[in-house]
Amino acid sequence: MASGCIIDTCPECGELVWEDEWRIFNDIIIHSRCVPKYTKKKYGMNEGQFLRLCGAQDLRQAIQDTRQAFKDSMDFYDEKLKGLEEQLARIETEGKR
């Protein structure tokens, strides 16, 4: 439900854009719900092309997220391994005394 102040007029539907229903897309303020239709119209896409584009973007994001998660987990396990190796070295050093 729209509330608050008016931000702009949507270039796609022509209705007022309220503060709780907008986003910036290609440097314009537009309703979040109007972005797909605006994109298809602006770039001359049919529904299939638009869905492939969105699917590709979702996959790119999933790949980036997975790479980051992999890096984070590798960093975690690398630190864990270093800590265990240090403990082993201390035990072995003390055992030789």
Chimera marker file (.cmm) of the C-alpha trace (Angstrom):
<marker_set name="trace">
<marker id="1" x="0.000" y="0.000" z="0.000" r="1" g="1" b="0" radius="0.5"/>
<marker id="2" x="1.427" y="3.335" z="-1.029" r="1" g="1" b="0" radius="0.5"/>
<marker id="3" x="2.132" y="5.827" z="1.707" r="1" g="1" b="0" radius="0.5"/>
<marker id="4" x="4.414" y="8.725" z="2.491" r="1" g="1" b="0" radius="0.5"/>
<marker id="5" x="5.620" y="11.140" z="-0.140" r="1" g="1" b="0" radius="0.5"/>
<marker id="6" x="5.507" y="11.060" z="-3.919" r="1" g="1" b="0" radius="0.5"/>
<marker id="7" x="8.933" y="10.480" z="-5.487" r="1" g="1" b="0" radius="0.5"/>
<marker id="8" x="8.173" y="10.848" z="-9.209" r="1" g="1" b="0" radius="0.5"/>
<marker id="9" x="5.882" y="9.709" z="-12.017" r="1" g="1" b="0" radius="0.5"/>
<marker id="10" x="6.547" y="6.250" z="-13.449" r="1" g="1" b="0" radius="0.5"/>
<marker id="11" x="7.694" y="6.425" z="-17.096" r="1" g="1" b="0" radius="0.5"/>
<marker id="12" x="6.050" y="3.053" z="-17.816" r="1" g="1" b="0" radius="0.5"/>
<marker id="13" x="2.563" y="3.289" z="-16.339" r="1" g="1" b="0" radius="0.5"/>
<marker id="14" x="2.308" y="7.049" z="-15.785" r="1" g="1" b="0" radius="0.5"/>
<marker id="15" x="1.140" y="6.660" z="-12.197" r="1" g="1" b="0" radius="0.5"/>
<marker id="16" x="2.681" y="8.380" z="-9.211" r="1" g="1" b="0" radius="0.5"/>
<marker id="17" x="5.623" y="6.601" z="-7.602" r="1" g="1" b="0" radius="0.5"/>
<marker id="18" x="5.371" y="6.644" z="-3.830" r="1" g="1" b="0" radius="0.5"/>
<marker id="19" x="8.328" y="6.354" z="-1.477" r="1" g="1" b="0" radius="0.5"/>
<marker id="20" x="7.646" y="2.709" z="-0.603" r="1" g="1" b="0" radius="0.5"/>
<marker id="21" x="7.287" y="1.328" z="-4.141" r="1" g="1" b="0" radius="0.5"/>
<marker id="22" x="10.180" y="2.616" z="-6.233" r="1" g="1" b="0" radius="0.5"/>
<marker id="23" x="13.614" y="1.710" z="-7.480" r="1" g="1" b="0" radius="0.5"/>
<marker id="24" x="16.202" y="3.347" z="-9.701" r="1" g="1" b="0" radius="0.5"/>
<marker id="25" x="16.664" y="1.585" z="-13.029" r="1" g="1" b="0" radius="0.5"/>
<marker id="26" x="18.835" y="3.030" z="-15.814" r="1" g="1" b="0" radius="0.5"/>
<marker id="27" x="19.014" y="6.309" z="-13.885" r="1" g="1" b="0" radius="0.5"/>
<marker id="28" x="15.225" y="6.720" z="-13.740" r="1" g="1" b="0" radius="0.5"/>
<marker id="29" x="12.810" y="6.298" z="-10.871" r="1" g="1" b="0" radius="0.5"/>
<marker id="30" x="10.257" y="3.613" z="-11.675" r="1" g="1" b="0" radius="0.5"/>
<marker id="31" x="7.849" y="1.274" z="-9.890" r="1" g="1" b="0" radius="0.5"/>
<marker id="32" x="9.522" y="-2.024" z="-9.057" r="1" g="1" b="0" radius="0.5"/>
<marker id="33" x="6.591" y="-3.802" z="-10.687" r="1" g="1" b="0" radius="0.5"/>
<marker id="34" x="7.045" y="-1.836" z="-13.941" r="1" g="1" b="0" radius="0.5"/>
<marker id="35" x="10.739" y="-2.659" z="-14.518" r="1" g="1" b="0" radius="0.5"/>
<marker id="36" x="10.144" y="-5.875" z="-16.519" r="1" g="1" b="0" radius="0.5"/>
<marker id="37" x="7.653" y="-4.263" z="-18.901" r="1" g="1" b="0" radius="0.5"/>
<marker id="38" x="9.825" y="-1.140" z="-19.264" r="1" g="1" b="0" radius="0.5"/>
<marker id="39" x="12.919" y="-3.240" z="-20.001" r="1" g="1" b="0" radius="0.5"/>
<marker id="40" x="11.167" y="-5.327" z="-22.645" r="1" g="1" b="0" radius="0.5"/>
<marker id="41" x="9.796" y="-2.228" z="-24.330" r="1" g="1" b="0" radius="0.5"/>
<marker id="42" x="13.045" y="-0.226" z="-24.157" r="1" g="1" b="0" radius="0.5"/>
<marker id="43" x="15.235" y="-2.986" z="-25.576" r="1" g="1" b="0" radius="0.5"/>
<marker id="44" x="12.651" y="-4.496" z="-27.934" r="1" g="1" b="0" radius="0.5"/>
<marker id="45" x="12.636" y="-7.888" z="-26.224" r="1" g="1" b="0" radius="0.5"/>
<marker id="46" x="10.007" y="-10.539" z="-26.396" r="1" g="1" b="0" radius="0.5"/>
<marker id="47" x="9.020" y="-12.510" z="-23.291" r="1" g="1" b="0" radius="0.5"/>
<marker id="48" x="11.434" y="-15.372" z="-24.057" r="1" g="1" b="0" radius="0.5"/>
<marker id="49" x="14.396" y="-13.049" z="-24.501" r="1" g="1" b="0" radius="0.5"/>
<marker id="50" x="13.539" y="-11.227" z="-21.301" r="1" g="1" b="0" radius="0.5"/>
<marker id="51" x="13.282" y="-14.469" z="-19.334" r="1" g="1" b="0" radius="0.5"/>
<marker id="52" x="16.637" y="-15.669" z="-20.704" r="1" g="1" b="0" radius="0.5"/>
<marker id="53" x="18.212" y="-12.343" z="-19.741" r="1" g="1" b="0" radius="0.5"/>
<marker id="54" x="16.783" y="-12.530" z="-16.225" r="1" g="1" b="0" radius="0.5"/>
<marker id="55" x="17.796" y="-16.160" z="-15.942" r="1" g="1" b="0" radius="0.5"/>
<marker id="56" x="21.340" y="-15.326" z="-17.018" r="1" g="1" b="0" radius="0.5"/>
<marker id="57" x="21.535" y="-12.535" z="-14.453" r="1" g="1" b="0" radius="0.5"/>
<marker id="58" x="20.255" y="-14.843" z="-11.722" r="1" g="1" b="0" radius="0.5"/>
<marker id="59" x="22.821" y="-17.469" z="-12.691" r="1" g="1" b="0" radius="0.5"/>
<marker id="60" x="25.639" y="-14.905" z="-12.718" r="1" g="1" b="0" radius="0.5"/>
<marker id="61" x="24.642" y="-13.827" z="-9.216" r="1" g="1" b="0" radius="0.5"/>
<marker id="62" x="24.427" y="-17.437" z="-8.018" r="1" g="1" b="0" radius="0.5"/>
<marker id="63" x="27.894" y="-18.140" z="-9.435" r="1" g="1" b="0" radius="0.5"/>
<marker id="64" x="29.324" y="-15.049" z="-7.758" r="1" g="1" b="0" radius="0.5"/>
<marker id="65" x="27.666" y="-15.948" z="-4.434" r="1" g="1" b="0" radius="0.5"/>
<marker id="66" x="28.966" y="-19.521" z="-4.640" r="1" g="1" b="0" radius="0.5"/>
<marker id="67" x="32.499" y="-18.352" z="-5.412" r="1" g="1" b="0" radius="0.5"/>
<marker id="68" x="32.388" y="-16.002" z="-2.428" r="1" g="1" b="0" radius="0.5"/>
<marker id="69" x="31.037" y="-18.724" z="-0.137" r="1" g="1" b="0" radius="0.5"/>
<marker id="70" x="33.759" y="-21.077" z="-1.359" r="1" g="1" b="0" radius="0.5"/>
<marker id="71" x="36.429" y="-18.441" z="-0.716" r="1" g="1" b="0" radius="0.5"/>
<marker id="72" x="35.023" y="-17.710" z="2.743" r="1" g="1" b="0" radius="0.5"/>
<marker id="73" x="34.944" y="-21.385" z="3.667" r="1" g="1" b="0" radius="0.5"/>
<marker id="74" x="38.459" y="-21.918" z="2.307" r="1" g="1" b="0" radius="0.5"/>
<marker id="75" x="39.690" y="-18.998" z="4.405" r="1" g="1" b="0" radius="0.5"/>
<marker id="76" x="37.968" y="-20.472" z="7.460" r="1" g="1" b="0" radius="0.5"/>
<marker id="77" x="39.480" y="-23.927" z="6.959" r="1" g="1" b="0" radius="0.5"/>
<marker id="78" x="42.900" y="-22.478" z="6.159" r="1" g="1" b="0" radius="0.5"/>
<marker id="79" x="42.875" y="-20.584" z="9.464" r="1" g="1" b="0" radius="0.5"/>
<marker id="80" x="41.630" y="-23.682" z="11.294" r="1" g="1" b="0" radius="0.5"/>
<marker id="81" x="44.391" y="-25.795" z="9.751" r="1" g="1" b="0" radius="0.5"/>
<marker id="82" x="47.076" y="-23.246" z="10.657" r="1" g="1" b="0" radius="0.5"/>
<marker id="83" x="45.838" y="-23.204" z="14.262" r="1" g="1" b="0" radius="0.5"/>
<marker id="84" x="45.948" y="-26.998" z="14.487" r="1" g="1" b="0" radius="0.5"/>
<marker id="85" x="49.442" y="-27.095" z="12.990" r="1" g="1" b="0" radius="0.5"/>
<marker id="86" x="50.621" y="-24.506" z="15.532" r="1" g="1" b="0" radius="0.5"/>
<marker id="87" x="49.166" y="-26.559" z="18.401" r="1" g="1" b="0" radius="0.5"/>
<marker id="88" x="50.893" y="-29.688" z="17.087" r="1" g="1" b="0" radius="0.5"/>
<marker id="89" x="54.210" y="-27.845" z="16.782" r="1" g="1" b="0" radius="0.5"/>
<marker id="90" x="53.913" y="-26.604" z="20.409" r="1" g="1" b="0" radius="0.5"/>
<marker id="91" x="53.139" y="-30.126" z="21.664" r="1" g="1" b="0" radius="0.5"/>
<marker id="92" x="56.018" y="-31.612" z="19.712" r="1" g="1" b="0" radius="0.5"/>
<marker id="93" x="58.406" y="-28.878" z="20.894" r="1" g="1" b="0" radius="0.5"/>
<marker id="94" x="57.412" y="-29.362" z="24.550" r="1" g="1" b="0" radius="0.5"/>
<marker id="95" x="57.711" y="-33.148" z="24.188" r="1" g="1" b="0" radius="0.5"/>
<marker id="96" x="61.368" y="-32.848" z="23.117" r="1" g="1" b="0" radius="0.5"/>
<marker id="97" x="62.385" y="-30.988" z="26.295" r="1" g="1" b="0" radius="0.5"/>
<link id1="1" id2="2" r="1" g="1" b="0" radius="0.2"/>
<link id1="2" id2="3" r="1" g="1" b="0" radius="0.2"/>
<link id1="3" id2="4" r="1" g="1" b="0" radius="0.2"/>
<link id1="4" id2="5" r="1" g="1" b="0" radius="0.2"/>
<link id1="5" id2="6" r="1" g="1" b="0" radius="0.2"/>
<link id1="6" id2="7" r="1" g="1" b="0" radius="0.2"/>
<link id1="7" id2="8" r="1" g="1" b="0" radius="0.2"/>
<link id1="8" id2="9" r="1" g="1" b="0" radius="0.2"/>
<link id1="9" id2="10" r="1" g="1" b="0" radius="0.2"/>
<link id1="10" id2="11" r="1" g="1" b="0" radius="0.2"/>
<link id1="11" id2="12" r="1" g="1" b="0" radius="0.2"/>
<link id1="12" id2="13" r="1" g="1" b="0" radius="0.2"/>
<link id1="13" id2="14" r="1" g="1" b="0" radius="0.2"/>
<link id1="14" id2="15" r="1" g="1" b="0" radius="0.2"/>
<link id1="15" id2="16" r="1" g="1" b="0" radius="0.2"/>
<link id1="16" id2="17" r="1" g="1" b="0" radius="0.2"/>
<link id1="17" id2="18" r="1" g="1" b="0" radius="0.2"/>
<link id1="18" id2="19" r="1" g="1" b="0" radius="0.2"/>
<link id1="19" id2="20" r="1" g="1" b="0" radius="0.2"/>
<link id1="20" id2="21" r="1" g="1" b="0" radius="0.2"/>
<link id1="21" id2="22" r="1" g="1" b="0" radius="0.2"/>
<link id1="22" id2="23" r="1" g="1" b="0" radius="0.2"/>
<link id1="23" id2="24" r="1" g="1" b="0" radius="0.2"/>
<link id1="24" id2="25" r="1" g="1" b="0" radius="0.2"/>
<link id1="25" id2="26" r="1" g="1" b="0" radius="0.2"/>
<link id1="26" id2="27" r="1" g="1" b="0" radius="0.2"/>
<link id1="27" id2="28" r="1" g="1" b="0" radius="0.2"/>
<link id1="28" id2="29" r="1" g="1" b="0" radius="0.2"/>
<link id1="29" id2="30" r="1" g="1" b="0" radius="0.2"/>
<link id1="30" id2="31" r="1" g="1" b="0" radius="0.2"/>
<link id1="31" id2="32" r="1" g="1" b="0" radius="0.2"/>
<link id1="32" id2="33" r="1" g="1" b="0" radius="0.2"/>
<link id1="33" id2="34" r="1" g="1" b="0" radius="0.2"/>
<link id1="34" id2="35" r="1" g="1" b="0" radius="0.2"/>
<link id1="35" id2="36" r="1" g="1" b="0" radius="0.2"/>
<link id1="36" id2="37" r="1" g="1" b="0" radius="0.2"/>
<link id1="37" id2="38" r="1" g="1" b="0" radius="0.2"/>
<link id1="38" id2="39" r="1" g="1" b="0" radius="0.2"/>
<link id1="39" id2="40" r="1" g="1" b="0" radius="0.2"/>
<link id1="40" id2="41" r="1" g="1" b="0" radius="0.2"/>
<link id1="41" id2="42" r="1" g="1" b="0" radius="0.2"/>
<link id1="42" id2="43" r="1" g="1" b="0" radius="0.2"/>
<link id1="43" id2="44" r="1" g="1" b="0" radius="0.2"/>
<link id1="44" id2="45" r="1" g="1" b="0" radius="0.2"/>
<link id1="45" id2="46" r="1" g="1" b="0" radius="0.2"/>
<link id1="46" id2="47" r="1" g="1" b="0" radius="0.2"/>
<link id1="47" id2="48" r="1" g="1" b="0" radius="0.2"/>
<link id1="48" id2="49" r="1" g="1" b="0" radius="0.2"/>
<link id1="49" id2="50" r="1" g="1" b="0" radius="0.2"/>
<link id1="50" id2="51" r="1" g="1" b="0" radius="0.2"/>
<link id1="51" id2="52" r="1" g="1" b="0" radius="0.2"/>
<link id1="52" id2="53" r="1" g="1" b="0" radius="0.2"/>
<link id1="53" id2="54" r="1" g="1" b="0" radius="0.2"/>
<link id1="54" id2="55" r="1" g="1" b="0" radius="0.2"/>
<link id1="55" id2="56" r="1" g="1" b="0" radius="0.2"/>
<link id1="56" id2="57" r="1" g="1" b="0" radius="0.2"/>
<link id1="57" id2="58" r="1" g="1" b="0" radius="0.2"/>
<link id1="58" id2="59" r="1" g="1" b="0" radius="0.2"/>
<link id1="59" id2="60" r="1" g="1" b="0" radius="0.2"/>
<link id1="60" id2="61" r="1" g="1" b="0" radius="0.2"/>
<link id1="61" id2="62" r="1" g="1" b="0" radius="0.2"/>
<link id1="62" id2="63" r="1" g="1" b="0" radius="0.2"/>
<link id1="63" id2="64" r="1" g="1" b="0" radius="0.2"/>
<link id1="64" id2="65" r="1" g="1" b="0" radius="0.2"/>
<link id1="65" id2="66" r="1" g="1" b="0" radius="0.2"/>
<link id1="66" id2="67" r="1" g="1" b="0" radius="0.2"/>
<link id1="67" id2="68" r="1" g="1" b="0" radius="0.2"/>
<link id1="68" id2="69" r="1" g="1" b="0" radius="0.2"/>
<link id1="69" id2="70" r="1" g="1" b="0" radius="0.2"/>
<link id1="70" id2="71" r="1" g="1" b="0" radius="0.2"/>
<link id1="71" id2="72" r="1" g="1" b="0" radius="0.2"/>
<link id1="72" id2="73" r="1" g="1" b="0" radius="0.2"/>
<link id1="73" id2="74" r="1" g="1" b="0" radius="0.2"/>
<link id1="74" id2="75" r="1" g="1" b="0" radius="0.2"/>
<link id1="75" id2="76" r="1" g="1" b="0" radius="0.2"/>
<link id1="76" id2="77" r="1" g="1" b="0" radius="0.2"/>
<link id1="77" id2="78" r="1" g="1" b="0" radius="0.2"/>
<link id1="78" id2="79" r="1" g="1" b="0" radius="0.2"/>
<link id1="79" id2="80" r="1" g="1" b="0" radius="0.2"/>
<link id1="80" id2="81" r="1" g="1" b="0" radius="0.2"/>
<link id1="81" id2="82" r="1" g="1" b="0" radius="0.2"/>
<link id1="82" id2="83" r="1" g="1" b="0" radius="0.2"/>
<link id1="83" id2="84" r="1" g="1" b="0" radius="0.2"/>
<link id1="84" id2="85" r="1" g="1" b="0" radius="0.2"/>
<link id1="85" id2="86" r="1" g="1" b="0" radius="0.2"/>
<link id1="86" id2="87" r="1" g="1" b="0" radius="0.2"/>
<link id1="87" id2="88" r="1" g="1" b="0" radius="0.2"/>
<link id1="88" id2="89" r="1" g="1" b="0" radius="0.2"/>
<link id1="89" id2="90" r="1" g="1" b="0" radius="0.2"/>
<link id1="90" id2="91" r="1" g="1" b="0" radius="0.2"/>
<link id1="91" id2="92" r="1" g="1" b="0" radius="0.2"/>
<link id1="92" id2="93" r="1" g="1" b="0" radius="0.2"/>
<link id1="93" id2="94" r="1" g="1" b="0" radius="0.2"/>
<link id1="94" id2="95" r="1" g="1" b="0" radius="0.2"/>
<link id1="95" id2="96" r="1" g="1" b="0" radius="0.2"/>
<link id1="96" id2="97" r="1" g="1" b="0" radius="0.2"/>
</marker_set>
